[in-house]
Amino acid sequence: MQSISPAGTMVRRMALYVPDPSGCTAVHECASHLHVAGRLAAMMAMDFGGAWAAGPLPARGYAIPSRTLTTEEAAALGIASPDDLFGGVVPWPFVGTKIITHGLWRPDAVAPAGWSQAFAEAVAAVTLPGYAVFDPADLRAAARALLSEGEVRVKDPCGIGGQGQAVIRDRGDADALFAHGDAGALRRHGLVLERNLHEVSTRSIGQVRLGRLLMSYCGSQYSTPNRYGEAVYGGSDLLCVRGGFDALRRLDLDSDMRLAIEQARTYHEAALDCFPGLLVSRANYDVAQGRDGHGRWWSGVLEQSWRIGGASAAEVEAAAALLGDPSLEVGRASTVEIYDAAAQPPAGARVFFRGDDPAAPALKYTYVKAHARP
């Protein structure tokens, strides 16, 4: 495998940074992160120091944070540019959550310090109808307004993988859901109210910068039954190309995917313009496409991920393929999560987790499907 560290330079030291160790309770997720970190270290010719939770980076260190960092956290670690981490740095904690995807219920509504109305306006046309709320009165008023047009999805801004979400269909549902809400948590983190869609396809649009390699990708997420028969995240299939989002335009893609790419690009560029100090070397945007309760078709960015994520194992394998063969322009890579304990990976797959926890995948692996040359 080709290294992306220039020959003759001092070997850098990489570490998986876990700022909240108590929050890393999912064994399969921790295994995934360690796998990605180890693969990146090999690709970038760095020593892999494992996981750590305190203290600055070693000299010429490189971090893979388990969550998006704040500017203050990054400064304390010695992170000064996108070349120092796989992930992102935000000027305010809320900027790293899905709360920024929608504007406020009203211009003078309660909002945290650092809120950018300019960003909300810049992405309004590429997101679903919805609001960000931080106050109980605003919450009820915004919910009533959205309910007049159909079902509303309520989301915890910090939720991952669909956790912390509920659908309300009328005012009775809203009253029941909000009756026991935590006003303090609402003011600290907010809630997202958004048009609920059915028959949804989730597109994954992203970009990764590793040394001299800039890679962009588009793809789709798919679901799989867990051990209780419920449909859950089953992996991502990515089509990756050298270059920025413009490079994706050269690919033979359907109109829905092209729309998702342009929406994600708008969101990405608006964030960089509207949030001073934002650093991003790994960006992933989920774009939902589906119909509301009235049959109207929608497409919009749901959220951003500026940290190591579920698709990162596939991102790394695609990047390794592009780095290993300079003649390659396009690579296809996938991550797969299966809950069937008897399942076996295909030949050539790279397995990075096996487990027997009923609440977690039994098998996780990644593999590269195909390459394309000019």
Order of alpha helices (4+ residues) and beta strands (2+ residues): beta-alpha-beta-beta-beta-alpha-beta-alpha-beta-alpha-beta-beta-alpha-alpha-beta-beta-beta-beta-alpha-beta-beta-beta-alpha-beta-beta-beta
